[in-house]
Amino acid sequence: MAAQDVLGQTARLASSSALLQVLFRVVTFGLNAFTLRYLSRELIGVVNVRLTLLYSTVVFLSREAFRRACLSGSAKRNWTKTINLLWLTVPLGVLWSLILGLVWLHLLEVPDPSVVPHYQAGVVAFGLSAIIELLGEPFWVLAQAHLFVRLKVIAESLSVVSKCFLTVTLVILYPQWGLYIFSLAQLLYVSVLVMCYVIYFVMFLGSPEATKKSFPVARVKALLPIFVEDETFVNWKEARLTWSFFKQSFLKQILTEGERYVMTFLNVLNFGDQGVYDIVNNLGSLVARFIFSPIEESFYVFFAKVLERGKSVKDQKQDDVAMAANVLELLLRLVLLIGLTITVFGYAYSQLALDIYGGSMLSSGTGPALLRCYSLYVLFLAVNGVTECFTSALMCKEEVDRFNFVMLALSFIFLCISYFLTHWYGSVGFILANCFNMGIRIAHSTHYIYDYFKESTHRPLTGLLPSPALLLVYIISAVITAFSEVLFCCDKGWMARLIHISTGALCFAATLVTMFCTETELIHFVRNQ
C-alpha cells in the first residue's frame, strides 16, 4: 500500500476513533452526573478507581505488548503465526486476573459493605470481563492492521450504548444492588464488543469482498490457534519484540495509572475523595483524550507502515521519510495548539464547569484546583502522545530495551513524588506528579526524534514552536478570562456567568481567527485528511 494511501486511511481511522472517544467520554460524563444523584460517592469511587484499575491492568499487561509487536511493519506477513501469538494473550490474561484478583480481595482494604455492597462479586466480574475482552484480540489486531474503520466504530459504539442502557436501567430500578449493577454492565460491554468482531469476520471471510481485497485469512478456522507441522508455532522475531514491549508496558502502566495505584495501595484518599477525583479527572480529560488517544493509536500504525523499524533515516525510502517528517511536524503542531487552548481557557472556566456539572459538591473544596491543574496536564499529554507514538513505531528491540531502563527509573521516581506531593497538596499532588512524569518522557522522545532526523534535512520538532502572533493571543486571552472569572464567577448569578462565558467565547473566536491566519499549512492538512 502506498504511503499516501496509508496516510489517508490512517487519518480516517483517527477521526473515527476520535468520534468514538467523544461518545465514550460524553457518555461517561453524563453517566457520572446521573449516578451521583442515585448512588454514593464511595460506590462511584470503588467502581471508577478500584475495580476499573483491576480491569485496565489485566487488559493492558496482557495485550499491549502483543498489539505493539503485531502491528509493526507491513500487513503482509505470516498471519497464522501472528494469530497464534495473539492467542497467548488469553492464558496471560487468566494468570493476571487470578493474581491481581487475589490481591484485590485479600491484600487491599475492603470497603464497608453497608456503603459499598457486593465488593467480592465486583472483583470477580471485572477480572472475568478482562478475560472475555482478550478473546477478541486476534480479531481486533487483524481489523486494525487492515484499517477496518467502520467495524471499530460500530463495535465500540454498540458496546458502550448497551453498557449505559443497562447501567441506567438498573440504577433506577435496583439502586440497592450496588456493585452488581456495574458488574453486569461491564460484562455486557465486553461481550457485545467481542461478539461484534466475531460476527463481522464470520460474515466477511470467504465473501466476494474478502476475495477482492486478497485478504490474508481465508476462513474462520484460520483465526484459531493452528499447529503447522515442521514450523514454529509463532514468529520468534515478533515474540522477542513482544517480550521487549511487555517489559515496557508493565512500566508504562504504572506511569499511566500511577495515581490510581497510589490511591489503591497506599490509602492516601478515602473512597469518597477518590470518587470526586475520578469525576474531575473524567471531566478534565473529556476533550483531551478523545483527540489525543485516537491520534496516537492510529498514527502509530501509519509510522510503523511507512518507515521500517530499526533502520536509520538514510536507509529508508527518502520520499517516505519526507512524508513521515511532515506528518510528524504537523501532528505536533496540531496537538500543541489543542493543548494550549485547553490550558488557557480551562484555567478560567474550571470552577464554572464543575458548578454546572455537579453543584457545590464539586465546585467547592479542591475540585476547581484539580481541574485547573489538569488543564495544564493536558498540554503535556498532548505532546507526549505524538512523540511516543513515533518513537514506539521506530525503535528497534535494543532501543526498546534501553528505554525500559529509563521507564523503570521513572516509575520509581513517579511513585515517590506522587506519595509525597499527595501528602503535601492532597489530590492535586497526583496531577503535579503526572506533569513531571510526562515532561521527562517528552524529553526522552524529543531527544530520540532529534537524533533520528539529524542526518537529514527534515526538522519535525519545529512543530512545537507556534507562531509569535498566536502565542501573544493566547497570553492576552489567558489574562482577560482570568480577570473575567474574578469579576463575574461564580456566585454572582446567571447574568454574571453569561458575561463570563461571552468573554471566553470572544477570546476563543479571536484565537481561532489568528490560528486560521498563521497556521495555513496545518489547516490544509486537517481539511485534506
C-alpha positions as CSV (number, residue, x, y, z in Angstrom):
1,M,0.0,0.0,0.0
2,A,1.4,3.4,-1.0
3,A,2.4,5.8,1.8
4,Q,-0.2,8.3,0.7
5,D,-3.0,5.7,0.9
6,V,-1.8,4.7,4.3
7,L,-1.9,8.3,5.4
8,G,-5.4,8.8,4.1
9,Q,-6.8,5.6,5.8
10,T,-4.9,6.4,9.0
11,A,-6.4,9.9,9.1
12,R,-9.9,8.4,8.7
13,L,-9.2,5.9,11.4
14,A,-8.0,8.6,13.7
15,S,-11.1,10.8,13.1
16,S,-13.4,7.8,13.5
17,S,-11.6,6.9,16.7
18,A,-11.9,10.5,17.9
19,L,-15.6,10.4,17.4
20,L,-15.8,7.2,19.4
21,Q,-13.8,8.8,22.2
22,V,-16.3,11.7,22.1
23,L,-19.1,9.2,22.6
24,F,-17.3,7.3,25.4
25,R,-16.3,10.4,27.3
26,V,-19.7,12.2,26.9
27,V,-21.5,9.0,28.0
28,T,-19.2,8.6,31.0
29,F,-19.6,12.3,31.7
30,G,-23.4,12.1,31.7
31,L,-23.4,8.7,33.5
32,N,-21.4,10.1,36.4
33,A,-23.7,13.1,36.6
34,F,-26.7,10.8,36.6
35,T,-25.4,8.2,39.1
36,L,-24.3,10.9,41.5
37,R,-28.0,11.6,42.1
38,Y,-28.8,8.0,42.9
39,L,-25.6,6.4,44.3
40,S,-23.0,7.4,46.9
41,R,-19.6,9.0,46.1
42,E,-18.0,6.0,47.8
43,L,-19.6,3.5,45.4
44,I,-18.6,5.5,42.4
45,G,-15.0,5.7,43.8
46,V,-14.8,2.0,44.2
47,V,-16.1,1.3,40.7
48,N,-14.2,4.0,38.8
49,V,-10.9,3.7,40.6
50,R,-10.5,0.3,42.4
51,L,-12.4,-2.1,40.0
52,T,-11.6,-0.2,36.8
53,L,-8.0,-0.3,37.7
54,L,-8.1,-4.1,38.1
55,Y,-9.7,-4.4,34.7
56,S,-7.4,-2.0,32.9
57,T,-4.3,-3.5,34.5
58,V,-5.2,-7.1,33.4
59,V,-6.1,-6.0,29.9
60,F,-3.1,-3.7,29.4
61,L,-0.5,-6.1,30.7
62,S,-2.0,-9.0,28.7
63,R,-2.3,-7.4,25.3
64,E,-0.4,-4.0,24.9
65,A,2.9,-5.6,24.1
66,F,1.3,-8.0,21.6
67,R,-0.5,-5.2,19.9
68,R,2.7,-3.1,19.5
69,A,4.7,-6.0,18.1
70,C,2.0,-7.4,15.8
71,L,1.1,-4.0,14.3
72,S,4.7,-3.2,13.5
73,G,5.8,-3.5,9.8
74,S,3.7,-4.4,6.8
75,A,0.3,-6.1,6.9
76,K,1.8,-8.7,4.6
77,R,3.2,-11.4,7.0
78,N,2.6,-14.9,8.1
79,W,-0.7,-14.2,9.7
80,T,-1.1,-17.8,11.0
81,K,1.9,-17.3,13.3
82,T,0.8,-13.8,14.3
83,I,-2.6,-15.1,15.2
84,N,-1.1,-17.9,17.2
85,L,1.0,-15.3,19.1
86,L,-2.1,-13.2,19.8
87,W,-4.0,-16.0,21.3
88,L,-1.3,-16.2,24.1
89,T,-3.0,-13.0,25.5
90,V,-5.8,-15.2,26.8
91,P,-3.8,-17.5,29.2
92,L,-1.7,-14.5,30.2
93,G,-5.0,-12.6,31.0
94,V,-6.2,-15.6,33.1
95,L,-3.0,-15.6,35.0
96,W,-3.0,-11.8,35.7
97,S,-6.7,-12.0,36.6
98,L,-6.1,-14.7,39.2
99,I,-3.0,-13.0,40.7
100,L,-4.5,-9.5,40.8
101,G,-7.9,-10.7,41.9
102,L,-6.4,-12.3,45.0
103,V,-4.6,-9.1,45.7
104,W,-7.7,-7.0,45.3
105,L,-9.7,-9.4,47.5
106,H,-7.3,-10.2,50.3
107,L,-4.5,-7.6,50.5
108,L,-6.3,-4.3,49.8
109,E,-8.7,-2.5,52.1
110,V,-12.2,-3.9,51.7
111,P,-15.0,-1.2,51.5
112,D,-17.7,-1.1,54.2
113,P,-20.4,-3.5,53.0
114,S,-23.1,-1.1,54.3
115,V,-21.8,1.6,52.0
116,V,-20.4,-0.4,49.0
117,P,-22.2,-3.8,48.9
118,H,-21.1,-6.9,46.9
119,Y,-17.4,-5.9,46.6
120,Q,-16.2,-9.5,46.1
121,A,-18.6,-10.1,43.3
122,G,-17.4,-6.9,41.6
123,V,-13.8,-8.0,41.7
124,V,-14.7,-11.4,40.1
125,A,-16.8,-9.8,37.4
126,F,-14.3,-7.1,36.4
127,G,-11.5,-9.8,36.3
128,L,-13.7,-12.0,34.2
129,S,-14.6,-9.2,31.8
130,A,-10.9,-8.6,31.1
131,I,-10.5,-12.3,30.0
132,I,-13.6,-12.1,27.8
133,E,-12.3,-9.0,26.1
134,L,-8.9,-10.7,25.4
135,L,-10.8,-13.4,23.4
136,G,-11.4,-10.8,20.7
137,E,-7.7,-9.7,20.5
138,P,-6.8,-11.6,17.2
139,F,-9.9,-10.1,15.5
140,W,-9.1,-6.6,16.7
141,V,-5.4,-6.7,15.6
142,L,-6.4,-8.1,12.2
143,A,-9.0,-5.4,11.7
144,Q,-6.6,-2.6,12.9
145,A,-3.8,-3.8,10.6
146,H,-6.1,-3.6,7.6
147,L,-7.7,-0.3,8.7
148,F,-11.3,-1.6,9.1
149,V,-12.6,1.8,10.3
150,R,-16.3,1.1,10.2
151,L,-16.1,-2.2,12.2
152,K,-14.3,-0.4,15.1
153,V,-16.9,2.4,15.1
154,I,-19.9,0.0,15.1
155,A,-18.5,-2.5,17.6
156,E,-17.4,0.0,20.2
157,S,-20.5,2.2,19.8
158,L,-22.9,-0.7,20.3
159,S,-21.0,-2.0,23.4
160,V,-20.9,1.5,25.0
161,V,-24.6,2.1,24.3
162,S,-25.5,-1.4,25.7
163,K,-23.5,-0.8,28.8
164,C,-25.0,2.6,29.5
165,F,-28.6,1.5,28.9
166,L,-28.2,-1.4,31.3
167,T,-26.5,0.8,33.9
168,V,-29.2,3.5,33.8
169,T,-32.0,0.9,34.0
170,L,-30.6,-0.9,37.0
171,V,-29.6,2.3,38.8
172,I,-33.2,3.5,38.5
173,L,-34.9,0.2,39.3
174,Y,-32.5,-1.5,41.7
175,P,-30.1,1.1,43.3
176,Q,-29.7,-1.3,46.3
177,W,-27.8,-3.8,44.1
178,G,-24.7,-1.7,44.5
179,L,-21.7,-3.2,42.6
180,Y,-23.9,-5.9,40.9
181,I,-25.1,-3.1,38.6
182,F,-21.7,-2.1,37.4
183,S,-20.5,-5.7,37.2
184,L,-23.4,-6.8,34.9
185,A,-22.9,-3.7,32.8
186,Q,-19.2,-4.4,32.4
187,L,-19.7,-8.0,31.4
188,L,-22.3,-6.9,28.8
189,Y,-19.9,-4.3,27.4
190,V,-17.1,-6.7,26.7
191,S,-19.4,-9.4,25.5
192,V,-21.1,-7.2,22.9
193,L,-17.6,-5.8,21.9
194,V,-16.2,-9.3,21.2
195,M,-19.3,-10.6,19.5
196,C,-19.3,-7.7,17.0
197,Y,-15.8,-8.6,15.9
198,V,-16.5,-12.3,15.7
199,I,-19.8,-11.9,13.8
200,Y,-18.2,-9.5,11.3
201,F,-15.3,-11.8,10.5
202,V,-17.6,-14.9,10.2
203,M,-19.6,-12.9,7.6
204,F,-16.6,-11.3,5.9
205,L,-14.2,-14.2,5.5
206,G,-14.9,-16.1,2.3
207,S,-17.1,-13.3,0.9
208,P,-16.5,-11.8,-2.5
209,E,-15.3,-8.6,-0.8
210,A,-12.6,-10.5,1.1
211,T,-11.5,-12.3,-2.2
212,K,-11.4,-8.9,-4.0
213,K,-9.2,-7.4,-1.3
214,S,-6.9,-10.6,-1.3
215,F,-7.5,-10.8,2.5
216,P,-4.7,-12.9,4.0
217,V,-7.1,-15.1,6.1
218,A,-9.5,-17.2,4.0
219,R,-11.7,-18.9,6.6
220,V,-12.9,-18.5,10.2
221,K,-11.0,-21.6,11.3
222,A,-7.7,-19.8,10.4
223,L,-8.5,-17.3,13.2
224,L,-8.0,-20.1,15.8
225,P,-4.6,-21.3,17.1
226,I,-3.1,-23.7,14.5
227,F,-0.1,-26.0,14.8
228,V,1.7,-26.4,11.5
229,E,4.0,-29.4,11.1
230,D,7.7,-28.7,10.8
231,E,7.2,-25.0,11.6
232,T,7.4,-22.9,14.8
233,F,4.1,-22.1,16.5
234,V,4.9,-18.3,16.5
235,N,7.2,-15.9,14.6
236,W,10.1,-15.7,17.0
237,K,11.1,-12.2,15.8
238,E,7.6,-11.0,16.8
239,A,7.8,-12.9,20.0
240,R,11.1,-11.4,21.1
241,L,9.8,-7.9,20.2
242,T,6.7,-8.7,22.2
243,W,8.8,-9.5,25.2
244,S,10.7,-6.2,24.9
245,F,7.4,-4.3,24.7
246,F,6.0,-6.3,27.6
247,K,8.7,-5.1,29.9
248,Q,8.0,-1.6,28.7
249,S,4.2,-2.0,29.0
250,F,4.5,-3.1,32.7
251,L,6.3,0.2,33.4
252,K,4.1,2.3,31.2
253,Q,1.0,1.0,33.0
254,I,2.5,2.2,36.3
255,L,3.2,5.6,34.8
256,T,-0.2,5.9,33.1
257,E,-2.3,4.8,36.1
258,G,0.2,5.7,38.8
259,E,-2.2,7.9,40.8
260,R,-4.8,5.1,41.0
261,Y,-2.2,2.7,42.2
262,V,-1.1,5.1,44.9
263,M,-4.7,5.6,45.9
264,T,-5.5,1.9,45.9
265,F,-2.4,0.6,47.6
266,L,-1.4,3.4,49.9
267,N,-4.8,4.7,51.0
268,V,-3.9,8.3,50.7
269,L,-7.5,9.2,49.9
270,N,-10.8,7.7,51.2
271,F,-13.2,6.2,48.7
272,G,-15.4,9.3,48.6
273,D,-12.4,11.5,47.7
274,Q,-11.4,9.0,45.1
275,G,-14.8,9.3,43.6
276,V,-14.6,13.1,43.4
277,Y,-11.0,12.9,42.0
278,D,-12.2,10.4,39.3
279,I,-15.2,12.6,38.3
280,V,-12.9,15.6,37.9
281,N,-10.4,13.5,36.1
282,N,-13.1,12.4,33.6
283,L,-14.2,16.0,33.1
284,G,-10.6,17.2,32.6
285,S,-9.9,14.5,30.0
286,L,-13.2,14.8,28.2
287,V,-11.7,16.9,25.4
288,A,-8.1,15.8,25.7
289,R,-8.3,12.0,25.4
290,F,-10.9,11.8,22.7
291,I,-8.5,13.6,20.4
292,F,-5.0,12.6,21.6
293,S,-5.6,8.9,22.2
294,P,-7.0,8.2,18.7
295,I,-4.2,10.2,17.0
296,E,-1.6,8.2,18.9
297,E,-3.2,4.9,18.2
298,S,-3.9,5.5,14.5
299,F,-0.7,7.3,13.5
300,Y,1.4,4.6,15.3
301,V,0.1,2.3,12.5
302,F,1.0,5.0,9.9
303,F,4.6,5.5,11.1
304,A,5.1,1.7,11.6
305,K,3.9,1.0,8.0
306,V,5.7,3.9,6.2
307,L,9.1,3.6,8.0
308,E,10.9,0.4,8.8
309,R,11.7,-0.3,12.4
310,G,15.4,-0.3,13.4
311,K,16.7,1.4,10.2
312,S,18.4,4.8,10.2
313,V,16.9,7.7,8.3
314,K,19.5,7.3,5.5
315,D,18.5,3.6,4.8
316,Q,14.8,4.4,4.4
317,K,13.0,5.5,1.3
318,Q,13.5,9.2,1.2
319,D,10.0,10.0,-0.1
320,D,8.6,8.1,2.8
321,V,11.0,9.9,5.2
322,A,9.8,13.3,3.9
323,M,6.2,12.4,4.3
324,A,6.7,10.9,7.8
325,A,8.6,14.0,8.9
326,N,6.0,16.4,7.5
327,V,3.2,14.5,9.2
328,L,5.0,14.3,12.5
329,E,5.7,18.1,12.4
330,L,2.0,18.9,11.6
331,L,0.7,16.4,14.2
332,L,3.0,18.1,16.9
333,R,1.7,21.5,15.9
334,L,-2.0,20.3,16.0
335,V,-1.8,18.7,19.4
336,L,0.3,21.6,20.8
337,L,-2.4,24.1,19.8
338,I,-5.2,22.0,21.1
339,G,-3.3,21.6,24.4
340,L,-2.6,25.3,24.7
341,T,-6.2,26.1,24.0
342,I,-7.4,23.8,26.8
343,T,-4.7,25.0,29.2
344,V,-5.5,28.7,28.6
345,F,-9.3,28.5,28.7
346,G,-9.5,25.6,31.2
347,Y,-7.9,27.7,33.9
348,A,-10.6,30.4,33.9
349,Y,-13.6,28.1,33.4
350,S,-12.9,25.2,35.7
351,Q,-15.0,26.3,38.6
352,L,-17.9,27.2,36.4
353,A,-17.8,23.9,34.6
354,L,-17.8,22.0,37.9
355,D,-20.6,24.1,39.4
356,I,-22.8,23.4,36.4
357,Y,-22.0,19.7,36.3
358,G,-22.1,18.7,40.0
359,G,-23.1,21.7,42.0
360,S,-21.3,22.8,45.2
361,M,-20.2,19.2,45.9
362,L,-17.6,19.6,43.1
363,S,-17.2,23.3,42.7
364,S,-16.2,23.8,46.4
365,G,-13.1,22.4,48.0
366,T,-10.3,21.1,45.8
367,G,-12.4,20.5,42.7
368,P,-11.6,23.7,40.8
369,A,-7.9,23.5,41.7
370,L,-7.8,19.9,40.5
371,L,-9.4,20.8,37.1
372,R,-7.1,23.8,36.6
373,C,-4.0,21.6,37.2
374,Y,-5.5,19.1,34.8
375,S,-5.8,21.7,32.1
376,L,-2.0,22.2,32.3
377,Y,-1.5,18.4,32.4
378,V,-3.5,18.2,29.1
379,L,-0.7,20.1,27.4
380,F,1.9,17.5,28.5
381,L,-0.4,14.7,27.4
382,A,-0.8,16.2,24.0
383,V,2.9,16.4,23.2
384,N,3.8,13.1,24.8
385,G,1.2,11.1,22.9
386,V,2.6,12.1,19.5
387,T,6.3,11.9,20.4
388,E,6.0,8.5,22.0
389,C,3.8,7.3,19.1
390,F,6.7,8.0,16.7
391,T,9.4,6.6,18.9
392,S,7.5,3.4,19.7
393,A,7.0,2.8,16.0
394,L,10.7,3.2,15.1
395,M,12.7,1.9,18.0
396,C,14.5,-1.4,17.4
397,K,14.5,-4.1,20.0
398,E,17.7,-2.9,21.6
399,E,16.4,0.7,21.8
400,V,13.2,-0.6,23.3
401,D,15.2,-2.5,26.0
402,R,17.2,0.6,26.8
403,F,14.1,2.7,27.1
404,N,12.7,0.1,29.5
405,F,15.5,1.0,32.0
406,V,14.5,4.7,31.6
407,M,10.9,3.8,32.3
408,L,11.9,1.7,35.4
409,A,13.7,4.7,36.9
410,L,10.8,6.9,36.0
411,S,8.3,4.5,37.6
412,F,10.1,4.6,40.9
413,I,10.6,8.4,40.9
414,F,7.0,9.0,39.9
415,L,5.6,6.8,42.7
416,C,7.7,8.5,45.3
417,I,6.8,12.0,44.0
418,S,3.1,11.1,43.9
419,Y,3.2,9.9,47.5
420,F,4.9,13.0,48.9
421,L,3.0,15.5,46.8
422,T,-0.3,14.0,47.8
423,H,0.6,14.3,51.4
424,W,1.6,18.0,50.9
425,Y,-1.1,19.1,48.4
426,G,-3.8,16.4,48.5
427,S,-5.3,15.1,45.3
428,V,-3.7,18.0,43.3
429,G,-0.4,16.3,44.0
430,F,-1.3,13.5,41.7
431,I,-1.7,15.8,38.8
432,L,1.6,17.7,39.5
433,A,3.4,14.3,39.7
434,N,1.9,13.3,36.3
435,C,3.1,16.6,34.8
436,F,6.6,15.8,36.0
437,N,6.4,12.2,34.6
438,M,5.1,13.4,31.2
439,G,7.8,16.1,31.0
440,I,10.6,13.5,31.4
441,R,9.0,11.2,28.8
442,I,8.7,14.1,26.4
443,A,12.3,15.0,26.9
444,H,13.4,11.4,26.1
445,S,11.1,11.1,23.0
446,T,12.1,14.5,21.5
447,H,15.8,13.6,22.0
448,Y,15.2,10.4,20.0
449,I,13.4,12.3,17.2
450,Y,16.2,14.9,17.0
451,D,18.9,12.2,16.8
452,Y,16.8,10.2,14.2
453,F,16.4,13.2,11.8
454,K,19.7,15.0,12.4
455,E,21.4,13.3,9.4
456,S,18.5,14.6,7.1
457,T,17.2,18.0,6.1
458,H,14.0,17.4,8.0
459,R,13.3,19.1,11.4
460,P,9.8,17.9,12.5
461,L,10.4,19.2,16.1
462,T,9.7,22.7,14.8
463,G,6.1,21.7,15.1
464,L,6.5,22.5,18.8
465,L,7.1,26.2,18.0
466,P,3.8,28.1,17.5
467,S,3.8,31.5,15.7
468,P,4.6,34.5,17.9
469,A,1.3,36.2,16.9
470,L,-0.7,33.2,18.1
471,L,1.3,32.9,21.3
472,L,0.6,36.5,22.0
473,V,-3.2,36.0,21.5
474,Y,-3.1,33.0,23.9
475,I,-1.4,35.2,26.6
476,I,-3.9,38.0,26.2
477,S,-6.8,35.6,26.3
478,A,-5.5,34.0,29.5
479,V,-5.2,37.4,31.2
480,I,-8.7,38.6,30.1
481,T,-10.5,35.4,31.0
482,A,-8.7,35.2,34.4
483,F,-9.9,38.7,35.3
484,S,-13.4,37.8,34.0
485,E,-13.5,34.9,36.4
486,V,-12.6,37.1,39.4
487,L,-15.3,39.7,38.4
488,F,-18.2,37.5,37.3
489,C,-17.8,33.9,38.5
490,C,-19.4,32.0,40.1
491,D,-21.6,33.2,42.9
492,K,-23.0,36.4,41.3
493,G,-25.9,35.0,39.5
494,W,-26.6,33.7,36.0
495,M,-26.3,37.0,34.3
496,A,-22.7,37.4,35.5
497,R,-22.0,33.8,34.4
498,L,-23.3,34.6,30.9
499,I,-21.0,37.6,30.8
500,H,-18.0,35.4,31.8
501,I,-19.0,32.8,29.2
502,S,-19.4,35.5,26.5
503,T,-15.9,36.9,27.3
504,G,-14.4,33.5,26.9
505,A,-16.3,33.0,23.6
506,L,-14.9,36.2,22.2
507,C,-11.4,35.3,23.2
508,F,-11.7,31.9,21.8
509,A,-13.0,33.3,18.5
510,A,-10.0,35.6,18.3
511,T,-7.7,32.7,18.9
512,L,-9.3,30.7,16.1
513,V,-9.1,33.6,13.6
514,T,-5.4,34.0,14.4
515,M,-4.9,30.3,14.1
516,F,-6.5,30.2,10.6
517,C,-4.3,33.2,9.5
518,T,-1.0,31.9,10.9
519,E,-1.2,28.1,10.6
520,T,-2.3,27.8,6.9
521,E,-0.3,24.5,6.3
522,L,-1.8,22.9,9.4
523,I,-5.4,23.9,8.3
524,H,-4.7,22.5,4.9
525,F,-3.5,19.2,6.4
526,V,-6.6,18.9,8.7
527,R,-9.0,19.6,5.9
528,N,-7.4,17.2,3.4
529,Q,-7.0,14.3,5.9
